[in-house]
Amino acid sequence: MSYVDGFVLPVPMDRLAEYKKMARKAGKIWMEHGALAYSECVADDVKPGKSTSFPQSVKLKPGETVVFSWVVYKNRRDRDRIMKKVMEDPRLAEFMDPKTLPFDGKRMFWGGFKPIVEF
């Protein structure tokens, strides 16, 4: 079974192109370090719910959209090894300052997941 990291975050619409550029760079780096797949998706059919929803999960503000991302690895051990390399990669240093990110990192959430069904 593989292992998956999932991410959900709010991105201002006027910074979406900047975010996409950052995501392309990050994805290439993740893949170079051994990730099996890397995906970044922008909300298309995502509505606020009565109790929970993607917009509510990130406290979406007017002028923002939700981005849902995931990275697939061979297993948890590979994920831990790859994540360490990615976080130490100097090409990502410019994205480590929360003040310059094209999104609000305080409203981002993420986690690691063990698949229970795969095809």
C-alpha positions in Angstrom: 0.0 0.0 0.0 1.1 3.5 -0.7 1.1 6.5 1.6 -0.5 9.9 0.9 0.0 13.4 2.3 -3.0 15.7 1.9 -3.2 19.5 2.0 -6.1 22.0 2.0 -5.5 25.7 1.9 -7.1 29.1 1.0 -5.5 31.0 -1.9 -6.5 34.6 -2.8 -7.8 34.6 -6.4 -5.5 37.4 -7.3 -2.5 35.3 -6.2 -3.6 32.0 -7.9 -1.1 32.4 -10.8 1.7 33.0 -8.2 0.6 29.9 -6.2 0.5 27.8 -9.4 4.1 28.8 -10.2 5.2 27.9 -6.7 3.3 24.6 -6.8 4.9 23.6 -10.2 8.3 24.2 -8.7 7.5 22.3 -5.5 6.0 19.4 -7.4 9.1 19.0 -9.5 11.2 19.0 -6.4 8.9 16.4 -4.7 9.1 14.2 -7.7 12.9 14.5 -8.0 13.2 13.3 -4.4 11.1 10.2 -5.0 7.3 11.0 -4.7 5.2 8.8 -7.0 2.6 11.5 -7.8 1.9 15.2 -7.0 -1.4 17.0 -7.6 -2.7 20.5 -6.9 -6.4 21.2 -7.5 -8.4 24.4 -7.3 -12.0 24.4 -6.2 -14.5 24.1 -9.0 -17.7 22.6 -7.4 -17.2 23.4 -3.8 -20.0 25.0 -1.8 -20.3 26.0 1.9 -22.1 23.4 3.9 -24.4 23.5 6.8 -22.0 22.0 9.2 -18.7 21.4 7.4 -17.2 22.0 3.9 -13.9 22.8 2.2 -14.6 26.6 2.4 -15.5 26.4 6.1 -12.4 24.2 6.8 -10.0 27.0 5.8 -12.3 29.9 7.0 -12.5 31.0 3.3 -12.7 34.8 2.9 -14.2 36.7 -0.1 -11.9 36.7 -3.0 -10.3 33.4 -2.1 -10.6 29.9 -3.4 -9.7 26.5 -1.9 -6.8 24.4 -3.1 -6.7 20.7 -2.4 -3.4 18.9 -2.9 -1.9 15.5 -2.4 1.4 13.7 -2.7 1.7 9.9 -3.1 4.6 7.9 -1.9 5.6 4.2 -2.0 5.1 3.9 1.8 5.3 5.9 5.1 9.1 5.3 5.4 9.6 6.8 1.9 7.3 9.7 2.8 9.4 10.5 5.9 12.6 10.3 3.9 11.3 12.3 1.0 9.7 15.0 3.1 13.0 15.5 5.0 14.8 16.0 1.7 12.1 18.3 0.4 12.1 20.5 3.5 15.9 20.8 3.3 16.0 21.5 -0.4 17.5 25.0 -0.9 15.3 25.6 -4.0 12.3 25.8 -1.6 13.9 28.3 0.8 12.0 31.2 -0.8 8.7 29.6 0.2 9.6 29.1 3.9 8.9 32.7 4.9 5.1 33.0 5.8 5.1 36.7 4.9 5.9 36.0 1.2 3.7 33.0 0.6 0.8 33.4 -1.9 -1.6 32.0 0.7 -2.4 32.1 4.4 -0.4 29.3 5.9 -2.2 29.7 9.3 -5.4 28.4 7.7 -3.7 25.5 5.8 -4.0 22.0 7.2 -2.4 18.8 6.2 -1.8 15.2 7.3 -0.6 11.8 6.3 -2.9 9.0 5.3 -2.7 5.2 4.9 -5.0 4.2 2.0 -7.6 1.5 2.9 -8.7 0.9 -0.7 -6.6 1.3 -3.9 -7.1 0.4 -7.5 
